[in-house]
Amino acid sequence: MTGRILPEGEQFNLSGEDLSETDLSVQSAQEVIYQFLIKIVHHNSPETVLQEFRKLFLENHSEPHLVAALKKIIDSKNDQEFRNTLKRSCYILINNWLSKRNYEFIENLIQLVGELPVKPITLSPSMTRLKGYIANFVDSHDYQELKLFSAPYIAEAEEKRHWSHRYTAYLLVPQYLDSRNPIEQRETAKNLSRRLRKNFKFELAMYTARCDSSHLNSEKKITNPTRLGANVIQLIKKLSSRQILVNCRSYANYLNQHAQSQSYQEFKGEFKQYLLFLVNVKTYSEILDKYLFPKLDSLYENHHTKPLSFELLLRTCRRIIELLTTEDGQKPSILFILLTNRGNPLTIVVILLKIILICKYAQTHLDVCIAQLIRYYENSAEKDCQWLINFLEVFNIVFAICTEDIQYNIVKLNGNDDEQDAYVLDLDDYRLFSQLKGTDLRSADLRGTDIRYMDLRAADLREVDLAGADLSKADLSLAKLNQTNLSGAMMERTELSGAILQNANLSGANLSQANLRCADLQKANLCRAILKSAKLRRANLQQVDLSSADLSNASLNSSNLVNANLRYADLSNADLSKAHLNGVDLRNANLRGAQLNWTQLHHADLSGANLDRADLTYASLCHANLQKTDLTRTDLSNSNLSRSDMRQALLRHVNLTGANLSHANLMGANLFNANLTGVKVKGTRFGNNSGLSEPMKQELQQQGAIIG
């Protein structure tokens, strides 16, 4: 990257005129800085952007317009305005780097802001004030919020990270709900929170499938995304075997339908029974009777005789969530302490789940309350708040597996299948299976993960990082994989029929025997990919880069390879019959024994290619470049080679019966023992041809050939 900060001709001075600090309002000065950062982050490397950021806020920048803009903000003597400027400036960069997965530079930026400028004491009031403003920002809640964006990517061992970093997805929720925050901060917080939750759901599904699977390689370590150890498998089996989530969802649907004809007071009575559903421990039901239900009874009493409205339902559910978590928005409520300190937090988690099942719009309020609990204990040592961590882990798991896109099933492996009481099952006799259908994992970071055998049919994996991942025998049929990074991925026998892989990076991936029938791979990068015996029938491979790829024995019949790059590709014994290869680059490709009958190869470049024993019957090669191509023993009968360039090509023992060679160039071609019966040679150029007898030359000349 050069030292130039903006593309030539572009200026960050929006007015195009010289600006002095007296010409600027504070808001205009802020906008000058924002626009400058937006432009440089889009056109320069992260290293250059960090240097410019340092010069702008921590040193003296060389550009007078920026200096004037920053001085205007500092001289306004408004600490809050400076804080807003610095905060939004950070989020402009973070938002861009997150989208490009430049995670390490987010951490570098946050560390840079946290380091006060080390400079000699200056007499400049502006510089003194600047240092004070930055120090105030670093000590503020805004900086603590900023640090959350590096927490998921800190390159530290899990045991060295602060325990609260595991729950960043919840801590980000208040940020994107606060309308006072810059739009960049809100969007970034929302996207990152969603991504972290999707990653957790996916990692949990992978862990349960692999940990409880007979396909498990005992030598390969499987990462448990929870802090519950092996107990997570037993917990999910318990939830699945007792159909807790299914029963709660059914009850919620019934209550929602029935509540439409009830008064608010009648609904409260039903609601209490609903919350007690599956609470089988007397102590817990007594706690609810004593501390929750009296407050529910007195809630919004002036609405008792009115029909239950959506707004009233939402307000009620939000208030119950607060009573169960944190009433004052800070410390935990009495109910939370009582229900979580009894050894098993599953009861309160299921109660909270039931509230969300009956009013899904209360979910964000629940997330905020969870974030407030984490913040309250954030400065406590992990060993001192293990009970809270235990609750958070169970909460994470239950809310991850209750979503509709992941289904967990248990199947008995041996023993009789007689009906048993679901509450006394020996769960060790059962295998746990996870199934992901239509899962939305856009932009997730799954680099190097092991997701063999997983069911990901119709999953949305656009822009996901799966570099080096193992997807062998996974089902990705109909999956969306646009712009996904699958470089170096293991995809042997992977099901990808109908998948969309436009602009995907599959360089160096192993797709041996993979099923890519009808897949859309337009403009994908498959350079050096291994596609031995892969099924690519009717696949869209337009403008695909398959240079140096191994496609030996692959099935490509009726596929679209228009303008594809197949230089040095191995297509030996591949089936390309009826394929569209117009404009394809097959220079130095190995097509030995390939089936190319009825193939369209107009304007294709096959110079230097090996077509020994290939079948090109009825193929259309007009305007094709076949210079120095090895076509030994190739069947070109009835093929269209008009205007093709076949100079110095090897055509030994080639069957050209009935072929159209009009206006083709065969100068220097080796025609030893070639069958030229019935060929069309009007305007065809011959000369210096091995294996071409004088009588044959005369015969060809009589038919319109040009003998040089």
Disulfide bonds with the S-S distance in Angstrom:
none
